[in-house]
Amino acid sequence: MKQLNSVIVEGDFQHFTSKKGTLPMTFIVECNKQHFTISVKSDIIAEAVLKNKPKKVRIVGRLERYGHSVHVLAEHLEIKA
């Protein structure tokens, strides 16, 4: 049986944790006082974040392990008003 690996995070964009413009790009989103590390490997999503400088975002993605930590790998990004 194939396992489902899907997550939606909606919250406030906090700050970049990697150098802007380099892939994979990572940033922090705060949702209900919890901080989520978001990883972006897509040029299109990275450009949207850099161009729009969002305050609130909704990320649809999947969980991915990076060493001893778990990040959300963004597959879709919505910029909230």
C-alpha positions, -999 to 999 in steps of 0.1 A, spaced: 0 0 0 14 34 -10 16 59 19 1 94 16 26 121 22 9 155 19 8 186 41 -7 221 40 9 249 60 -8 283 60 8 311 80 31 341 83 63 342 62 91 348 87 125 349 70 149 331 47 172 305 62 193 301 31 209 325 7 182 342 -14 181 330 -50 200 297 -45 183 263 -48 172 246 -27 159 278 -10 146 275 26 125 298 47 104 297 79 66 300 81 49 305 114 15 289 120 -2 288 154 31 297 172 48 267 154 77 273 130 79 252 98 110 250 76 99 251 40 123 239 12 119 250 -24 135 232 -53 114 247 -80 127 278 -98 91 290 -104 81 289 -67 115 304 -56 110 333 -81 74 339 -68 87 342 -32 115 365 -41 94 387 -64 63 391 -42 79 392 -7 48 377 9 35 383 44 12 353 44 15 321 24 -2 287 20 22 259 11 11 225 -3 38 200 -2 52 169 13 74 160 43 111 153 35 139 144 58 171 165 57 197 148 80 182 149 115 154 174 107 122 173 86 112 200 62 82 206 41 91 204 4 69 230 -13 51 217 -44 26 246 -46 26 281 -32 -3 306 -27 4 341 -16 -23 354 7 -35 389 9 
